[in-house]
Amino acid sequence: MNKIIITFLFFAILPLKAQKKDSGYPITPVPFTSVKITDSFWGQRLKASREKTIPLAFSKCEETGRYENFVKAANPSSEYKVGGLSFDDTDVYKTIEGASYSMQTYPDKKLDKYIDSVLTIVAAAQEEDGYLYTSRTMNPEHPHEWSGSKRWEKVEELSHEFYNLGHMLEGAIAHYQATGKRNFLDIAIKYADCVDREIGDAPGKQIKVPGHQIAEMALAKLYVLTGEQKYLDLAKFFLDERGYTSRTDEYSQAHKPVIEQDEAVGHAVRAVYMYSGMADVAALTGDSAYIKAIDKIWENVVSKKLYITGGIGARHEGEAFGENYELPNLTAYNETCAAIGNVYWNHRMFLLHGDAKYYDVVERTLYNGLISGVALDGGTFFYPNPLESDGEYQFNQGACERKPWFGCACCPSNLSRFIPSLPGYVYAVKDNSVYVNLFMGNTSEVDVEGKKVTIKQTTGYPWKGDVQIEVNPKGKKDMALRIRIPGWAQNQVLPGDLYSFTDNVLSNHSVKVNGISFKSKLEKGYFVIDRTWEKGDQVEVHFNMEPRVITANEKVEADKGRISFERGPIVYCAEWPDNDFEISSVLIPANPQVEVVDNPELLNGIKELKTKGQSIFINKDGLLDTKNVELTLIPYYSWLHRGSGDMMVWLPQNVSAVKPVAE
């Protein structure tokens, strides 16, 4: 018996890294821990996340009773009134995840100790068989109204028990990788095992699928970490059973079996989390039917349902995708969580297919519809991200302002976990190829066929179109450097025909190697430099950064007679503090001339765009009149830092789209 116990303990403490499986993707991202960001643009965002967003999220978990829920669950009572939301536990898990990412690049003993103290109360709330869901456990007789009378009863509706598991696993794996400690991982595995024992198609198990997806992604990640097949099987079960249970609606993407779906419908966050999980499971199992389905859905999104900012989810009702070409501006929802999920999904699509078009979506979302969701200082947030404001429409959970927290706080806590992981999206490797996917100042160490190669990027991107890439292998190295040439630098706004450039500017790019011009055909959107590299080799990339004018497909009713402006990856908007007239009254000429103006003192330093137009108004005599005006535009991500008022991304170029105002 003693020998059995010793053997069990040995395997219990065996480092999980020794059991690690391959992710299954043909392409491997370079870990964010191997990429040190030196970039001024993203460096500021990472600093704000580390110093403001993550501490704020932890403090809000204290203030709003998130921690108290775990304390109550450890000491259940029929006297407790279970309030809040059934997924409030996930705000704790997501913030720990973000803090864990942050600690891997910026070690913080005080933060590490604080997280351990939080995990102590989380562990105490876990039931003996692994079940951990405070909305039921704190008062089993009268649980949260969304929870049902017994476990899993309403998991396909609103209980979020599997959703909580998903975020718990994501946070626990990040924490384990950051600290090497198993205190969170053991909690999460215990809950995963509880679910696995009770859910499935074996006799005695219940057939249930998540109401809100994410467990699929997380279970795939747990399989990769542990090598335990049951976690991958459970992830695939959740996907394969969708559409065959009592839940069969579009809102939760259960209207059809997942492999028969070909259009993005329903709740946008749930959707992109599911598509990401399908990609993960497909990569690990080789199920090509999943890939065919998400390929079709992706085409539907980029050609009919994607905002110019990279946002998704047109409707407030159901936080959902609309019909094809339904892309309203003032009432656009574009939840911040959906933008984050859109990055997760498109990153995985790239890892499957190796095509730069997926990164065109990633980049557009990152620089516009994602970071618009958090203030420059990291301390206030958007839940929706509309493309127009009149200063009155209450879009942000009852306010035309950025808010420090929400009753449903998924967006702030999601941002706290995403931003610190950003360096992991810059590079990827396949065999002897290194993909340069994003342009930002950094120094990284990349493993190419077992050989270390240091890559250093120096750039003023996104404001400047020059990128210097220094390659330093140890000795000589045969390697293909694949540099993404963004779609906007090839006169294509995005894949598909949803948006088009309408000016006469010809975007271009050029590449030099050690000062000599280098020519190469693009392969799936990548400029390939395949050569023997030596220490100190230099690559210079130049992108034309002229301002561009964009129109939407004529089927997009909301944008008829309107244009938008962008420069490089940055989408611009006109906002009230910079313009002394009603923005909705402006008429842009047919061929606008645009001036780029540096403004290093405004909004952490930006480049403004200025162009001429006419303001159409009703004069004192009640007649239509005009006056010449100069329109100033700022990056969309930076709006609503200076008070509430008018803002527009899509500006009238046809008089029918103008809204005249009284003088």
C-alpha positions as CSV (number, residue, x, y, z in Angstrom):
1,M,0.0,0.0,0.0
2,N,2.9,2.4,0.8
3,K,4.4,1.7,-2.6
4,I,1.1,2.5,-4.3
5,I,0.8,5.8,-2.3
6,I,4.4,6.8,-3.2
7,T,3.8,6.0,-6.9
8,F,0.6,8.1,-6.8
9,L,2.3,11.0,-5.2
10,F,5.1,10.9,-7.8
11,F,2.7,11.2,-10.7
12,A,0.7,13.9,-8.8
13,I,3.8,16.1,-8.6
14,L,5.3,15.2,-11.9
15,P,5.8,18.6,-13.7
16,L,3.0,19.0,-16.3
17,K,5.5,20.4,-18.8
18,A,7.0,16.9,-19.0
19,Q,3.6,15.7,-20.2
20,K,2.9,18.5,-22.6
21,K,1.4,17.7,-26.0
22,D,1.8,19.6,-29.3
23,S,-1.0,22.1,-30.0
24,G,-1.7,20.4,-33.4
25,Y,-1.5,23.6,-35.4
26,P,0.8,23.6,-38.4
27,I,2.2,26.9,-37.3
28,T,3.4,27.7,-33.8
29,P,3.2,31.2,-32.2
30,V,6.3,32.5,-30.5
31,P,5.4,32.7,-26.8
32,F,4.8,36.2,-25.4
33,T,7.5,35.5,-22.8
34,S,10.0,35.4,-25.6
35,V,9.0,38.8,-27.0
36,K,10.1,41.9,-25.0
37,I,8.1,44.9,-26.2
38,T,10.1,48.2,-26.5
39,D,7.4,49.9,-28.6
40,S,6.1,53.3,-27.5
41,F,2.5,52.7,-28.8
42,W,2.0,49.3,-27.3
43,G,4.4,49.8,-24.5
44,Q,2.1,52.4,-23.1
45,R,-0.8,50.1,-23.3
46,L,1.0,47.3,-21.6
47,K,2.2,49.6,-18.8
48,A,-1.4,50.9,-18.3
49,S,-2.6,47.4,-18.1
50,R,0.0,46.4,-15.6
51,E,-0.2,49.5,-13.4
52,K,-3.9,50.4,-13.7
53,T,-6.2,47.9,-15.3
54,I,-5.2,44.7,-13.4
55,P,-5.0,46.4,-10.0
56,L,-8.4,48.1,-10.7
57,A,-10.0,44.8,-11.6
58,F,-8.7,43.2,-8.4
59,S,-10.0,46.1,-6.3
60,K,-13.4,45.9,-8.0
61,C,-13.5,42.1,-7.2
62,E,-13.1,43.2,-3.6
63,E,-15.5,46.0,-3.6
64,T,-18.3,44.3,-5.5
65,G,-18.4,41.1,-3.4
66,R,-16.7,38.7,-5.9
67,Y,-14.4,37.5,-3.2
68,E,-17.1,37.5,-0.6
69,N,-19.1,35.0,-2.8
70,F,-16.3,32.4,-2.4
71,V,-16.2,33.0,1.4
72,K,-19.9,32.5,1.6
73,A,-19.7,29.3,-0.6
74,A,-17.1,27.9,1.9
75,N,-19.6,28.6,4.7
76,P,-23.0,28.0,3.0
77,S,-26.2,29.2,4.6
78,S,-29.9,29.4,3.7
79,E,-29.8,33.0,5.0
80,Y,-27.7,34.2,2.1
81,K,-29.4,36.1,-0.7
82,V,-27.6,35.2,-3.9
83,G,-27.4,38.2,-6.1
84,G,-25.1,39.5,-8.8
85,L,-24.7,37.5,-12.0
86,S,-24.2,33.7,-12.2
87,F,-20.8,34.2,-13.9
88,D,-19.3,36.8,-11.4
89,D,-16.7,34.2,-10.4
90,T,-15.1,34.5,-13.8
91,D,-14.0,38.1,-13.2
92,V,-11.7,36.7,-10.5
93,Y,-10.4,34.0,-12.8
94,K,-9.8,36.4,-15.7
95,T,-8.0,39.0,-13.6
96,I,-5.7,36.3,-12.2
97,E,-5.0,35.2,-15.8
98,G,-4.0,38.7,-16.8
99,A,-1.9,39.2,-13.7
100,S,-0.2,35.9,-14.4
101,Y,0.7,36.9,-18.0
102,S,2.0,40.2,-16.6
103,M,4.1,38.5,-13.9
104,Q,5.8,36.4,-16.6
105,T,7.4,39.5,-18.1
106,Y,7.3,41.7,-15.0
107,P,7.9,39.5,-11.8
108,D,6.0,40.9,-8.8
109,K,6.4,39.1,-5.5
110,K,3.7,41.2,-3.8
111,L,1.2,40.5,-6.6
112,D,2.1,36.8,-6.5
113,K,1.4,36.7,-2.8
114,Y,-1.9,38.5,-3.2
115,I,-3.0,36.0,-5.8
116,D,-2.2,33.2,-3.5
117,S,-4.4,34.8,-0.8
118,V,-7.2,35.0,-3.3
119,L,-6.7,31.3,-4.3
120,T,-6.9,30.3,-0.7
121,I,-10.6,31.5,-0.5
122,V,-11.3,30.1,-3.9
123,A,-10.1,26.6,-2.8
124,A,-12.1,26.8,0.3
125,A,-15.3,27.3,-1.7
126,Q,-14.8,24.1,-3.8
127,E,-17.1,21.2,-2.9
128,E,-15.5,17.9,-2.1
129,D,-16.2,16.3,-5.5
130,G,-14.7,19.4,-7.3
131,Y,-17.8,21.3,-8.1
132,L,-17.1,25.1,-7.8
133,Y,-19.9,27.5,-8.5
134,T,-20.6,30.0,-5.8
135,S,-24.0,31.0,-7.2
136,R,-25.3,27.6,-6.0
137,T,-22.9,26.5,-3.3
138,M,-23.4,29.5,-1.0
139,N,-27.1,28.7,-0.6
140,P,-28.0,25.3,-2.2
141,E,-31.6,25.7,-1.1
142,H,-32.1,29.0,-2.8
143,P,-29.3,29.4,-5.4
144,H,-29.1,32.1,-8.0
145,E,-32.3,32.5,-10.0
146,W,-30.5,31.5,-13.2
147,S,-29.0,28.3,-11.7
148,G,-31.9,25.9,-11.5
149,S,-32.7,23.6,-8.6
150,K,-29.8,21.2,-9.3
151,R,-26.5,21.0,-11.0
152,W,-26.4,21.5,-14.8
153,E,-30.2,21.9,-14.9
154,K,-29.9,25.3,-16.6
155,V,-26.3,25.1,-18.0
156,E,-27.6,25.4,-21.5
157,E,-29.5,28.5,-20.5
158,L,-28.1,31.0,-18.0
159,S,-26.4,29.2,-15.2
160,H,-22.9,29.5,-16.9
161,E,-21.5,26.6,-14.9
162,F,-19.4,25.4,-17.9
163,Y,-18.5,29.0,-18.8
164,N,-17.1,29.4,-15.3
165,L,-15.1,26.2,-15.8
166,G,-13.7,27.6,-19.1
167,H,-12.4,30.8,-17.6
168,M,-11.2,29.0,-14.5
169,L,-9.1,26.7,-16.7
170,E,-7.7,29.5,-18.8
171,G,-6.7,31.4,-15.6
172,A,-5.3,28.4,-13.9
173,I,-3.1,27.3,-16.8
174,A,-1.7,30.9,-17.2
175,H,-1.0,31.0,-13.4
176,Y,0.8,27.6,-13.5
177,Q,2.9,28.7,-16.4
178,A,3.8,31.9,-14.7
179,T,4.6,30.6,-11.2
180,G,5.1,26.9,-11.5
181,K,2.6,26.5,-8.6
182,R,-0.3,24.2,-8.8
183,N,-2.6,25.8,-6.3
184,F,-4.9,27.2,-8.9
185,L,-4.4,24.4,-11.5
186,D,-5.3,21.7,-9.0
187,I,-8.6,23.5,-8.3
188,A,-9.4,23.8,-12.0
189,I,-8.5,20.2,-12.8
190,K,-10.7,19.0,-9.9
191,Y,-13.6,21.0,-11.4
192,A,-12.9,19.7,-14.9
193,D,-12.9,16.2,-13.6
194,C,-16.2,16.8,-11.9
195,V,-17.7,17.9,-15.1
196,D,-16.1,15.0,-17.0
197,R,-17.6,12.5,-14.5
198,E,-21.1,13.8,-14.9
199,I,-21.3,15.0,-18.5
200,G,-21.0,12.9,-21.6
201,D,-22.7,10.2,-23.6
202,A,-21.8,7.3,-21.4
203,P,-24.4,5.5,-19.3
204,G,-25.2,7.5,-16.1
205,K,-24.0,10.8,-17.6
206,Q,-26.0,13.8,-18.7
207,I,-25.9,15.1,-22.2
208,K,-25.5,18.9,-21.9
209,V,-23.6,21.6,-23.8
210,P,-22.4,25.0,-22.7
211,G,-25.0,27.8,-22.9
212,H,-22.1,30.2,-23.2
213,Q,-19.1,28.7,-25.0
214,I,-15.5,28.9,-23.9
215,A,-15.0,25.6,-22.1
216,E,-14.2,24.1,-25.5
217,M,-11.1,26.3,-25.9
218,A,-10.0,25.8,-22.3
219,L,-10.4,22.1,-22.3
220,A,-8.3,21.8,-25.5
221,K,-5.6,23.9,-23.7
222,L,-5.8,21.6,-20.7
223,Y,-5.3,18.6,-22.9
224,V,-2.2,20.2,-24.5
225,L,-0.8,20.9,-21.0
226,T,-1.6,17.6,-19.4
227,G,-1.8,15.1,-22.2
228,E,-5.1,13.8,-20.7
229,Q,-7.3,12.6,-23.6
230,K,-10.5,13.0,-21.6
231,Y,-10.3,16.7,-21.7
232,L,-10.0,16.8,-25.5
233,D,-12.8,14.3,-25.7
234,L,-15.0,16.5,-23.5
235,A,-14.3,19.6,-25.6
236,K,-15.2,17.7,-28.8
237,F,-18.3,16.3,-27.1
238,F,-19.5,19.8,-26.3
239,L,-19.1,20.8,-29.9
240,D,-20.5,17.6,-31.5
241,E,-23.6,17.6,-29.3
242,R,-24.5,21.2,-30.0
243,G,-27.8,21.4,-32.0
244,Y,-28.9,18.0,-30.7
245,T,-29.9,18.9,-27.2
246,S,-32.9,20.9,-25.9
247,R,-31.2,24.1,-26.9
248,T,-31.7,24.7,-30.6
249,D,-31.7,28.5,-31.1
250,E,-29.5,30.8,-33.2
251,Y,-28.7,33.0,-30.2
252,S,-26.5,30.3,-28.8
253,Q,-25.3,28.9,-32.1
254,A,-27.3,25.7,-31.5
255,H,-29.7,26.0,-34.4
256,K,-27.7,23.5,-36.4
257,P,-24.9,21.0,-35.7
258,V,-21.7,23.0,-35.7
259,I,-20.3,21.4,-38.9
260,E,-23.4,22.5,-40.8
261,Q,-23.2,26.1,-39.8
262,D,-22.1,28.6,-42.5
263,E,-23.2,32.0,-41.2
264,A,-22.3,33.9,-38.0
265,V,-25.5,34.3,-36.0
266,G,-26.5,35.0,-32.4
267,H,-24.5,36.3,-29.5
268,A,-21.2,37.4,-31.0
269,V,-19.0,36.6,-28.0
270,R,-20.4,33.1,-27.7
271,A,-20.0,32.6,-31.4
272,V,-16.3,33.5,-31.8
273,Y,-15.4,31.6,-28.7
274,M,-17.1,28.6,-30.2
275,Y,-15.3,29.1,-33.6
276,S,-12.0,29.3,-31.7
277,G,-12.8,26.1,-29.9
278,M,-13.6,24.4,-33.2
279,A,-10.3,25.5,-34.6
280,D,-8.5,24.1,-31.5
281,V,-10.2,20.8,-31.6
282,A,-9.8,20.5,-35.3
283,A,-6.0,21.1,-35.0
284,L,-5.8,18.5,-32.3
285,T,-8.0,15.8,-33.9
286,G,-7.7,16.5,-37.6
287,D,-11.4,16.9,-38.0
288,S,-11.6,18.7,-41.3
289,A,-15.4,19.1,-41.1
290,Y,-14.8,21.7,-38.3
291,I,-12.3,23.6,-40.5
292,K,-14.7,23.6,-43.5
293,A,-17.4,25.1,-41.3
294,I,-15.4,27.9,-39.7
295,D,-13.9,28.7,-43.2
296,K,-17.4,29.4,-44.4
297,I,-18.4,31.3,-41.3
298,W,-15.2,33.4,-41.6
299,E,-16.1,34.3,-45.2
300,N,-19.5,35.3,-44.1
301,V,-18.2,37.6,-41.4
302,V,-15.5,39.4,-43.4
303,S,-17.7,39.9,-46.4
304,K,-20.9,40.8,-44.7
305,K,-20.8,41.4,-41.0
306,L,-17.5,43.0,-40.0
307,Y,-17.2,46.7,-39.0
308,I,-14.4,48.8,-40.5
309,T,-13.0,48.9,-36.9
310,G,-12.8,45.1,-36.7
311,G,-15.8,45.1,-34.4
312,I,-18.5,42.4,-34.6
313,G,-22.0,42.1,-33.3
314,A,-24.3,44.8,-34.7
315,R,-27.3,44.4,-32.3
316,H,-27.8,45.5,-28.7
317,E,-30.6,42.9,-28.6
318,G,-28.9,39.7,-27.8
319,E,-25.4,41.3,-28.2
320,A,-25.7,39.6,-31.5
321,F,-24.7,39.5,-35.1
322,G,-27.3,41.1,-37.4
323,E,-28.4,40.1,-40.9
324,N,-26.0,40.2,-43.7
325,Y,-24.8,43.9,-44.3
326,E,-26.7,45.0,-41.2
327,L,-24.0,47.4,-39.8
328,P,-25.6,50.4,-38.0
329,N,-23.3,53.1,-36.6
330,L,-25.1,54.9,-33.8
331,T,-26.6,51.8,-32.4
332,A,-23.7,49.4,-33.2
333,Y,-23.0,47.1,-30.3
334,N,-19.5,45.8,-31.0
335,E,-18.9,44.4,-27.6
336,T,-15.3,44.7,-26.4
337,C,-15.3,41.0,-25.5
338,A,-16.4,40.2,-29.1
339,A,-13.4,42.1,-30.4
340,I,-11.1,40.1,-28.2
341,G,-12.8,36.9,-29.3
342,N,-12.4,38.0,-32.9
343,V,-8.6,38.2,-32.4
344,Y,-8.6,34.8,-30.8
345,W,-10.5,33.3,-33.7
346,N,-8.5,35.0,-36.5
347,H,-5.2,34.1,-34.8
348,R,-6.2,30.5,-34.8
349,M,-7.3,30.7,-38.5
350,F,-3.8,31.9,-39.3
351,L,-2.2,29.1,-37.4
352,L,-4.3,26.6,-39.4
353,H,-3.9,28.2,-42.9
354,G,-0.8,30.5,-42.8
355,D,-2.5,33.2,-44.7
356,A,-1.9,36.9,-43.9
357,K,-5.6,37.8,-44.5
358,Y,-6.4,36.5,-41.1
359,Y,-3.9,38.9,-39.6
360,D,-5.3,41.7,-41.6
361,V,-8.4,41.2,-39.4
362,V,-6.3,40.8,-36.3
363,E,-4.4,44.0,-36.9
364,R,-7.5,46.1,-37.7
365,T,-9.3,44.8,-34.6
366,L,-6.3,45.4,-32.3
367,Y,-5.7,49.0,-33.4
368,N,-9.3,50.0,-33.5
369,G,-12.3,48.1,-32.2
370,L,-10.4,46.4,-29.3
371,I,-8.3,49.1,-27.7
372,S,-11.2,51.5,-28.1
373,G,-12.7,49.5,-25.3
374,V,-10.2,50.7,-22.7
375,A,-9.1,54.3,-21.9
376,L,-5.6,55.4,-22.6
377,D,-4.8,55.2,-18.9
378,G,-6.3,51.7,-18.5
379,G,-8.8,52.8,-16.0
380,T,-12.2,53.2,-17.7
381,F,-13.9,51.1,-20.3
382,F,-16.5,50.7,-23.0
383,Y,-18.8,47.7,-23.2
384,P,-20.2,48.5,-26.7
385,N,-18.1,50.4,-29.2
386,P,-20.4,52.3,-31.6
387,L,-19.1,54.1,-34.7
388,E,-21.2,57.2,-34.1
389,S,-22.4,59.2,-31.1
390,D,-24.8,62.1,-30.7
391,G,-23.9,62.6,-27.1
392,E,-27.3,61.5,-26.0
393,Y,-27.8,57.9,-27.1
394,Q,-27.2,55.8,-24.0
395,F,-24.9,53.1,-25.3
396,N,-22.5,52.2,-22.5
397,Q,-24.9,50.5,-20.0
398,G,-26.8,53.7,-19.5
399,A,-24.1,56.3,-20.2
400,C,-22.3,58.2,-22.9
401,E,-19.0,57.9,-21.1
402,R,-16.3,55.4,-20.3
403,K,-17.0,53.6,-17.0
404,P,-14.6,52.2,-14.4
405,W,-16.7,49.0,-14.0
406,F,-20.0,47.4,-14.9
407,G,-22.5,45.2,-13.2
408,C,-21.7,42.7,-15.9
409,A,-18.0,43.2,-15.8
410,C,-16.8,40.8,-18.5
411,C,-15.2,43.5,-20.7
412,P,-12.8,45.1,-18.1
413,S,-11.7,41.7,-16.8
414,N,-11.3,40.3,-20.3
415,L,-9.1,43.3,-21.2
416,S,-7.1,42.7,-18.1
417,R,-6.3,39.2,-19.4
418,F,-5.8,40.0,-23.1
419,I,-3.6,43.1,-23.2
420,P,-0.6,41.4,-21.3
421,S,-0.7,38.5,-23.8
422,L,-0.3,40.8,-26.8
423,P,3.4,40.1,-27.4
424,G,2.5,36.5,-28.2
425,Y,0.8,37.6,-31.4
426,V,3.9,39.2,-33.1
427,Y,5.8,36.2,-34.5
428,A,5.1,32.6,-35.4
429,V,7.3,29.7,-36.7
430,K,6.8,26.8,-39.0
431,D,9.9,24.6,-39.9
432,N,12.5,27.1,-41.0
433,S,10.1,29.9,-41.6
434,V,9.6,32.8,-39.2
435,Y,6.4,34.9,-39.7
436,V,6.5,38.6,-38.8
437,N,2.8,39.3,-38.3
438,L,2.7,42.6,-36.3
439,F,4.9,45.6,-36.4
440,M,6.0,47.0,-33.1
441,G,9.3,47.7,-31.4
442,N,10.6,44.6,-29.7
443,T,13.4,42.2,-29.1
444,S,12.6,38.5,-29.3
445,E,14.3,35.2,-29.2
446,V,12.9,32.7,-31.6
447,D,13.5,29.0,-31.8
448,V,13.9,27.9,-35.5
449,E,14.6,24.2,-36.0
450,G,16.3,24.0,-32.6
451,K,18.5,27.1,-33.2
452,K,18.0,30.4,-31.4
453,V,17.6,33.5,-33.5
454,T,17.3,36.9,-32.0
455,I,15.0,39.3,-33.9
456,K,14.9,43.0,-33.1
457,Q,12.2,45.3,-34.6
458,T,12.6,49.1,-34.5
459,T,9.7,51.2,-35.8
460,G,7.4,54.2,-35.2
461,Y,4.4,52.1,-36.4
462,P,1.5,52.8,-36.6
463,W,2.4,56.4,-37.2
464,K,5.3,55.8,-39.5
465,G,5.6,53.2,-42.2
466,D,9.3,52.3,-41.7
467,V,10.2,49.0,-39.9
468,Q,13.8,47.9,-39.3
469,I,14.3,44.2,-38.6
470,E,17.6,43.0,-37.3
471,V,18.3,39.3,-37.5
472,N,20.9,37.7,-35.3
473,P,21.3,33.9,-35.5
474,K,23.9,32.1,-33.5
475,G,26.2,31.4,-36.4
476,K,24.7,31.1,-39.8
477,K,21.2,30.0,-40.3
478,D,19.2,29.1,-43.4
479,M,15.8,30.6,-42.8
480,A,12.8,32.1,-44.5
481,L,11.7,35.4,-43.0
482,R,8.0,35.9,-44.0
483,I,7.0,39.5,-43.5
484,R,3.3,40.2,-43.7
485,I,2.3,42.9,-46.2
486,P,-1.0,44.2,-44.8
487,G,-3.9,44.3,-47.1
488,W,-4.2,48.0,-46.8
489,A,-0.7,48.3,-48.2
490,Q,-1.9,46.3,-51.3
491,N,-5.0,48.5,-51.9
492,Q,-7.3,46.1,-50.2
493,V,-9.1,47.3,-47.1
494,L,-10.0,43.8,-45.9
495,P,-10.5,40.4,-47.6
496,G,-13.7,40.5,-49.6
497,D,-15.7,43.4,-51.1
498,L,-17.3,44.8,-47.9
499,Y,-15.1,47.9,-48.0
500,S,-13.1,49.5,-50.8
501,F,-10.6,52.4,-51.2
502,T,-12.1,55.1,-53.5
503,D,-9.2,57.5,-53.8
504,N,-6.4,57.6,-56.4
505,V,-3.6,56.8,-53.9
506,L,-1.6,53.7,-54.8
507,S,-0.4,51.9,-51.7
508,N,3.0,50.3,-52.0
509,H,5.7,48.7,-50.0
510,S,9.4,48.2,-50.5
511,V,12.0,45.9,-48.8
512,K,15.7,46.1,-48.5
513,V,18.2,43.5,-47.2
514,N,21.4,45.0,-45.9
515,G,20.7,48.2,-47.8
516,I,20.0,46.5,-51.2
517,S,16.5,46.4,-52.7
518,F,15.0,42.9,-52.5
519,K,12.3,41.6,-54.8
520,S,10.0,38.7,-53.9
521,K,6.6,37.4,-54.9
522,L,4.1,37.4,-52.1
523,E,3.0,34.0,-50.8
524,K,-0.3,34.2,-49.0
525,G,0.3,37.8,-48.3
526,Y,3.8,37.4,-47.0
527,F,7.0,38.9,-48.5
528,V,9.5,36.0,-48.3
529,I,13.2,36.4,-47.8
530,D,14.7,32.9,-47.9
531,R,18.5,33.1,-47.4
532,T,21.4,32.2,-45.2
533,W,21.3,34.7,-42.3
534,E,24.2,36.0,-40.4
535,K,24.5,38.0,-37.3
536,G,23.6,41.7,-37.8
537,D,21.7,41.2,-41.1
538,Q,19.3,44.1,-41.5
539,V,15.9,44.2,-43.3
540,E,14.2,47.5,-44.0
541,V,10.5,47.5,-44.8
542,H,8.7,50.6,-45.9
543,F,4.9,51.0,-46.2
544,N,3.3,54.0,-47.8
545,M,1.3,55.7,-45.1
546,E,-0.9,58.1,-47.1
547,P,-4.4,58.8,-45.7
548,R,-7.0,56.7,-47.5
549,V,-10.7,57.2,-48.3
550,I,-13.0,54.2,-47.9
551,T,-16.6,53.4,-49.0
552,A,-18.7,50.5,-47.9
553,N,-20.5,48.0,-50.1
554,E,-23.7,49.6,-51.4
555,K,-25.7,46.9,-49.6
556,V,-24.7,48.5,-46.2
557,E,-27.6,50.8,-45.8
558,A,-26.1,52.7,-42.8
559,D,-23.1,53.8,-44.9
560,K,-24.7,54.9,-48.1
561,G,-23.5,58.2,-49.3
562,R,-20.7,58.2,-46.6
563,I,-17.0,57.7,-46.5
564,S,-14.5,56.9,-43.8
565,F,-10.8,57.7,-43.4
566,E,-7.9,55.6,-42.4
567,R,-4.1,55.8,-42.4
568,G,-2.1,52.6,-42.2
569,P,-4.0,50.4,-39.7
570,I,-5.7,53.3,-37.9
571,V,-9.3,54.1,-38.5
572,Y,-10.2,57.8,-37.9
573,C,-13.3,59.6,-36.6
574,A,-14.4,63.2,-36.2
575,E,-15.2,64.2,-32.7
576,W,-16.8,67.3,-31.3
577,P,-13.9,68.8,-29.3
578,D,-11.8,69.3,-32.5
579,N,-14.6,70.7,-34.6
580,D,-16.7,73.9,-33.9
581,F,-19.7,72.8,-35.9
582,E,-22.1,69.9,-35.9
583,I,-20.3,67.0,-37.4
584,S,-23.4,65.4,-38.8
585,S,-23.9,68.5,-40.9
586,V,-20.7,68.3,-42.8
587,L,-20.4,67.4,-46.4
588,I,-17.1,66.0,-47.7
589,P,-16.1,66.8,-51.3
590,A,-15.8,64.2,-53.9
591,N,-12.0,64.1,-53.9
592,P,-11.0,65.2,-50.4
593,Q,-7.5,66.5,-49.8
594,V,-6.2,65.2,-46.5
595,E,-3.3,66.7,-44.5
596,V,-1.5,64.7,-41.8
597,V,-0.7,66.8,-38.7
598,D,1.4,65.7,-35.7
599,N,-0.1,66.4,-32.3
600,P,2.3,64.9,-29.7
601,E,0.5,66.6,-26.8
602,L,-3.0,65.2,-27.5
603,L,-4.2,61.8,-26.4
604,N,-0.8,60.3,-25.7
605,G,0.5,61.6,-29.0
606,I,-1.4,61.1,-32.3
607,K,-1.4,62.1,-35.9
608,E,-4.5,64.0,-36.8
609,L,-6.1,64.2,-40.3
610,K,-7.5,67.5,-41.6
611,T,-9.6,68.0,-44.6
612,K,-12.0,70.6,-46.0
613,G,-15.7,70.4,-46.2
614,Q,-18.9,72.3,-46.0
615,S,-21.3,72.5,-43.1
616,I,-24.9,72.6,-44.2
617,F,-27.3,74.4,-41.8
618,I,-30.6,76.1,-41.6
619,N,-30.0,79.9,-41.3
620,K,-32.1,82.4,-39.3
621,D,-34.4,82.8,-42.3
622,G,-35.2,79.1,-42.3
623,L,-33.3,78.5,-45.5
624,L,-30.6,76.0,-46.1
625,D,-27.1,77.6,-46.1
626,T,-23.5,76.5,-46.1
627,K,-20.2,77.5,-44.8
628,N,-16.7,76.2,-45.5
629,V,-15.2,74.3,-42.6
630,E,-12.0,72.4,-41.8
631,L,-12.7,68.9,-40.4
632,T,-10.3,67.4,-37.9
633,L,-10.2,63.7,-37.4
634,I,-8.5,61.6,-34.6
635,P,-7.9,57.9,-34.2
636,Y,-11.2,56.1,-33.4
637,Y,-9.6,54.3,-30.5
638,S,-9.0,57.6,-28.7
639,W,-12.5,59.1,-28.8
640,L,-14.6,60.0,-25.7
641,H,-11.6,61.0,-23.5
642,R,-12.7,64.6,-23.4
643,G,-16.4,64.5,-22.6
644,S,-19.5,63.3,-24.3
645,G,-20.7,64.7,-27.7
646,D,-20.8,64.1,-31.4
647,M,-18.6,61.5,-33.0
648,M,-18.7,59.9,-36.5
649,V,-16.6,57.4,-38.3
650,W,-18.7,57.4,-41.5
651,L,-19.0,61.0,-42.8
652,P,-21.5,62.3,-45.4
653,Q,-20.2,62.7,-49.0
654,N,-23.7,62.8,-50.4
655,V,-26.1,65.5,-49.4
656,S,-28.8,62.9,-48.7
657,A,-26.7,61.7,-45.8
658,V,-26.2,65.2,-44.3
659,K,-28.3,66.2,-41.2
660,P,-28.6,70.0,-41.4
661,V,-28.9,71.8,-38.0
662,A,-30.2,75.2,-37.1
663,E,-27.7,78.0,-37.0
